[in-house]
Amino acid sequence: MHHSQLIAADCVSEVIKGHNLNHVFDRHFDHHSHITPQQKSIAIFLAYGAIRFLGENQFFIRKLINKKITNKKIEALLCVALFQLNHDQSNDFTIVNEAVEAAKFINKSWAGSFVNGVLRNFIRQKDNLKSELKNDEEAFYSYPLWWIQLIKEAYNKDWESILLNGNKHPPLTLRINVRKINLKRYEEKLKSESIEYRVLGDIALELTQPIPVEKIPGFIEGEVSVQDFGAQLAAKLLDLKDGQVCLDACSAPGGKTGHMLEIADIELVSIDQQKERLYKVKENLERLQLHAHLKCADLTAIKSWWNEKLFDRILLDTPCSASGVVRRHVDIKWLRRPRDIEMFAKQQKIMLQAMWQLLKKGGKLLYATCSIFPDENQRVIDDFIKEHSDAKEVKWSVDSKYSKYENQLIPSENHDGFFYALFEKN
């Protein structure tokens, strides 16, 4: 296990320095081709856990060590081991021993005995330290204070459940491709393979135990896709009909693109600025045996990609803080800064303005984010409506057990956090 701890510590130290976790994993596993699949999956699990609870881990480290640790890898290794001691089922004695072995690879002379001392000290004081945790919100909830503050202001009743849900493992939800199979027939498939699940909606179900995508029955054949239940709302809200000309703006990785094409026979233009992300859309559509016109372009440089044919429907899924999906992207809460929210909001307004010009009279545009911060959501929408007399907001309602906020889904056991505002052009 110490190999996995060491790899996880490497990745965690990179995130502490400000790097994106997925990029860190890609780089890391490219360089270390000798890692076994089991070591890799344990390392990923440990890195996710250590970062998910980084606020808590760093609090314990501050309490246990008088001076600041200068060696970031040792700090990261302690975060990994503390995560295991607090949230993993392994034996304490084994965790400490393996961490001591891992530390020797980082610095042969002093690291092993240092890590041993800190972790044994933690085990002795565990109960006291855990009760002290409650007095420090950043440590107790494992989010930066500014983030906690924003959530409290926006959701005075639900702020705590939002933070706690963001620290849970995300559900593995499937969307059924109605062109190939229906819910009842797909349920029979799962039952025949003894795969446990629960039904969320007419085309959505959640697998009780996450399994690799290639092992999901019917996935390779395009009968189902992996997509959060909240994300499945987008294509439904668009009110798609056969023959419409539609735009999926900022389409990668293509979950919503595929869903739009499953619902109706539309002509779809799908745009993303990043080539490698657009390739994911292409792969997704090939698996589903569906077709869209893929364009790699800057959305707001309209002349570079638009053929001057107005759209009946536009899905504008804008870049955002991704604050609604932190349980899937645990590094986001530590990498984001308050000023980023302002920057995203500015970008969102520009995009919305640009896309509105491309919509037919009587057409509909859905503004979507995976954020739960009002500055990127309702405030952008309020400004837009003030400035556009031809924009009428179409109110949508969702089952109240999924949302009690207008336009906003908050993270829950059923879905991540999403914002949707639907407009019709007069």
BELKA-V387129 format. One record per residue. N is the residue number from 1. RES is the residue in one small letter. PHI is phi in degrees with one decimal (NA if undefined). Layout:
# BELKA-V387129
((N/RES/PHI) (N/RES/PHI))
This chain:
# BELKA-V387129
((1/m/NA) (2/h/-62.8) (3/h/-63.7) (4/s/-65.6) (5/q/-60.8) (6/l/-65.1) (7/i/-64.3) (8/a/-60.3) (9/a/-62.0) (10/d/-56.8) (11/c/-67.4) (12/v/-63.5) (13/s/-62.9) (14/e/-66.4) (15/v/-66.5) (16/i/-58.9) (17/k/-79.1) (18/g/109.2) (19/h/-96.5) (20/n/-71.6) (21/l/-61.3) (22/n/-62.6) (23/h/-64.7) (24/v/-61.9) (25/f/-57.8) (26/d/-55.6) (27/r/-61.7) (28/h/-65.4) (29/f/-76.7) (30/d/-67.9) (31/h/-75.5) (32/h/-110.1) (33/s/-72.5) (34/h/-81.9) (35/i/-67.6) (36/t/-77.7) (37/p/-55.1) (38/q/-69.0) (39/q/-60.2) (40/k/-63.6) (41/s/-67.9) (42/i/-67.3) (43/a/-60.7) (44/i/-65.0) (45/f/-58.7) (46/l/-68.7) (47/a/-64.4) (48/y/-57.5) (49/g/-63.6) (50/a/-63.2) (51/i/-81.2) (52/r/-54.8) (53/f/-108.2) (54/l/-60.4) (55/g/-59.7) (56/e/-64.1) (57/n/-61.7) (58/q/-69.6) (59/f/-61.7) (60/f/-61.1) (61/i/-61.5) (62/r/-61.0) (63/k/-74.1) (64/l/-91.9) (65/i/-124.4) (66/n/-69.5) (67/k/-109.3) (68/k/-65.1) (69/i/-77.8) (70/t/-87.3) (71/n/-84.5) (72/k/-62.1) (73/k/-70.0) (74/i/-66.4) (75/e/-59.1) (76/a/-65.7) (77/l/-63.8) (78/l/-63.8) (79/c/-60.5) (80/v/-63.3) (81/a/-66.8) (82/l/-66.5) (83/f/-58.1) (84/q/-64.1) (85/l/-66.0) (86/n/-100.1) (87/h/-131.1) (88/d/-113.4) (89/q/-84.9) (90/s/-64.7) (91/n/-75.5) (92/d/-53.1) (93/f/-59.3) (94/t/-64.3) (95/i/-58.1) (96/v/-63.3) (97/n/-58.4) (98/e/-66.7) (99/a/-64.8) (100/v/-63.7) (101/e/-61.1) (102/a/-61.8) (103/a/-60.9) (104/k/-62.9) (105/f/-73.5) (106/i/-81.3) (107/n/-150.3) (108/k/-62.9) (109/s/-75.9) (110/w/-116.9) (111/a/-63.9) (112/g/-59.7) (113/s/-70.6) (114/f/-64.2) (115/v/-63.0) (116/n/-57.6) (117/g/-62.7) (118/v/-63.7) (119/l/-70.1) (120/r/-67.2) (121/n/-61.5) (122/f/-61.9) (123/i/-60.0) (124/r/-64.8) (125/q/-100.1) (126/k/-47.3) (127/d/-63.6) (128/n/-62.9) (129/l/-63.0) (130/k/-67.6) (131/s/-75.1) (132/e/-68.4) (133/l/-55.0) (134/k/-62.0) (135/n/-85.4) (136/d/-126.3) (137/e/-61.1) (138/e/-61.4) (139/a/-78.6) (140/f/-65.7) (141/y/-94.2) (142/s/57.9) (143/y/-141.7) (144/p/-62.2) (145/l/-59.4) (146/w/-62.2) (147/w/-67.6) (148/i/-57.2) (149/q/-59.8) (150/l/-61.7) (151/i/-69.4) (152/k/-61.0) (153/e/-63.6) (154/a/-82.3) (155/y/-133.8) (156/n/-65.3) (157/k/-94.3) (158/d/-107.1) (159/w/-56.4) (160/e/-69.5) (161/s/-66.0) (162/i/-63.2) (163/l/-65.4) (164/l/-67.4) (165/n/-63.2) (166/g/-67.2) (167/n/-100.9) (168/k/-92.4) (169/h/-72.2) (170/p/-71.2) (171/p/-72.0) (172/l/-99.7) (173/t/-108.4) (174/l/-111.9) (175/r/-111.2) (176/i/-86.1) (177/n/-84.0) (178/v/-66.2) (179/r/-71.8) (180/k/-115.5) (181/i/-159.3) (182/n/-113.5) (183/l/-57.3) (184/k/-61.3) (185/r/-67.5) (186/y/-71.0) (187/e/-59.3) (188/e/-60.7) (189/k/-59.6) (190/l/-64.4) (191/k/-63.4) (192/s/-65.7) (193/e/-102.1) (194/s/54.7) (195/i/-96.9) (196/e/-79.2) (197/y/-156.8) (198/r/-137.3) (199/v/-83.0) (200/l/-105.6) (201/g/-158.5) (202/d/-67.1) (203/i/-130.1) (204/a/-126.5) (205/l/-145.2) (206/e/-112.8) (207/l/-81.6) (208/t/-64.4) (209/q/-112.1) (210/p/-58.8) (211/i/-132.1) (212/p/-59.2) (213/v/-55.5) (214/e/-67.2) (215/k/-93.1) (216/i/-73.8) (217/p/-54.4) (218/g/78.9) (219/f/-66.5) (220/i/-59.1) (221/e/-78.6) (222/g/82.0) (223/e/-75.8) (224/v/-139.1) (225/s/-129.5) (226/v/-86.7) (227/q/-158.0) (228/d/-56.4) (229/f/-61.6) (230/g/-68.0) (231/a/-69.0) (232/q/-71.1) (233/l/-69.3) (234/a/-53.5) (235/a/-63.5) (236/k/-65.6) (237/l/-67.1) (238/l/-71.7) (239/d/57.4) (240/l/-81.0) (241/k/-132.5) (242/d/-51.9) (243/g/87.5) (244/q/-73.2) (245/v/-99.2) (246/c/-127.5) (247/l/-125.6) (248/d/-109.6) (249/a/-88.7) (250/c/57.3) (251/s/-85.3) (252/a/-64.4) (253/p/-83.9) (254/g/107.1) (255/g/-60.7) (256/k/-74.1) (257/t/-58.1) (258/g/-60.1) (259/h/-64.0) (260/m/-58.8) (261/l/-73.4) (262/e/-71.4) (263/i/-74.5) (264/a/-149.7) (265/d/-83.1) (266/i/-111.9) (267/e/-96.5) (268/l/-119.3) (269/v/-100.8) (270/s/-123.9) (271/i/-119.9) (272/d/-150.4) (273/q/-83.0) (274/q/-103.5) (275/k/-57.5) (276/e/-68.7) (277/r/-74.5) (278/l/-66.7) (279/y/-62.2) (280/k/-64.3) (281/v/-61.9) (282/k/-58.5) (283/e/-60.6) (284/n/-58.8) (285/l/-69.4) (286/e/-64.0) (287/r/-63.3) (288/l/-84.5) (289/q/57.0) (290/l/-126.2) (291/h/-130.8) (292/a/-139.4) (293/h/-85.9) (294/l/-88.1) (295/k/-133.0) (296/c/-94.9) (297/a/-159.5) (298/d/-80.8) (299/l/-51.0) (300/t/-81.8) (301/a/-87.0) (302/i/-54.2) (303/k/-60.7) (304/s/-74.2) (305/w/-136.8) (306/w/-88.8) (307/n/-95.9) (308/e/69.1) (309/k/-98.2) (310/l/-67.8) (311/f/-98.3) (312/d/-78.0) (313/r/-139.7) (314/i/-131.5) (315/l/-102.2) (316/l/-110.0) (317/d/-96.9) (318/t/-81.3) (319/p/-59.7) (320/c/-153.3) (321/s/-67.0) (322/a/61.9) (323/s/-66.6) (324/g/-84.5) (325/v/-123.0) (326/v/-64.4) (327/r/-71.4) (328/r/-90.2) (329/h/-127.5) (330/v/-66.2) (331/d/-78.1) (332/i/-56.5) (333/k/-65.3) (334/w/-92.3) (335/l/-89.6) (336/r/-70.2) (337/r/-125.1) (338/p/-52.6) (339/r/-66.2) (340/d/-61.7) (341/i/-62.5) (342/e/-61.1) (343/m/-63.8) (344/f/-62.5) (345/a/-60.0) (346/k/-62.1) (347/q/-63.0) (348/q/-62.8) (349/k/-63.4) (350/i/-63.7) (351/m/-64.2) (352/l/-62.2) (353/q/-57.0) (354/a/-66.1) (355/m/-70.6) (356/w/-60.1) (357/q/-64.5) (358/l/-94.1) (359/l/-97.6) (360/k/-64.7) (361/k/-62.7) (362/g/83.4) (363/g/-80.4) (364/k/-123.0) (365/l/-124.1) (366/l/-107.5) (367/y/-91.8) (368/a/-133.3) (369/t/-140.1) (370/c/-106.7) (371/s/-112.9) (372/i/-119.9) (373/f/-92.8) (374/p/-56.0) (375/d/-60.3) (376/e/-97.5) (377/n/-118.5) (378/q/-59.0) (379/r/-68.5) (380/v/-63.1) (381/i/-66.7) (382/d/-60.0) (383/d/-62.8) (384/f/-62.7) (385/i/-63.3) (386/k/-58.2) (387/e/-89.2) (388/h/-126.5) (389/s/-70.8) (390/d/-89.6) (391/a/-105.6) (392/k/-116.0) (393/e/-78.9) (394/v/-97.7) (395/k/-72.4) (396/w/-118.7) (397/s/-122.5) (398/v/-124.1) (399/d/-45.7) (400/s/-62.9) (401/k/-74.6) (402/y/-99.1) (403/s/-159.6) (404/k/-118.4) (405/y/-111.9) (406/e/-65.5) (407/n/67.3) (408/q/-119.7) (409/l/-97.9) (410/i/-103.8) (411/p/-55.1) (412/s/-144.6) (413/e/-66.4) (414/n/-91.5) (415/h/-160.9) (416/d/-82.3) (417/g/-92.4) (418/f/-139.3) (419/f/-123.8) (420/y/-134.0) (421/a/-127.6) (422/l/-107.6) (423/f/-121.1) (424/e/-115.8) (425/k/-93.9) (426/n/-79.4))
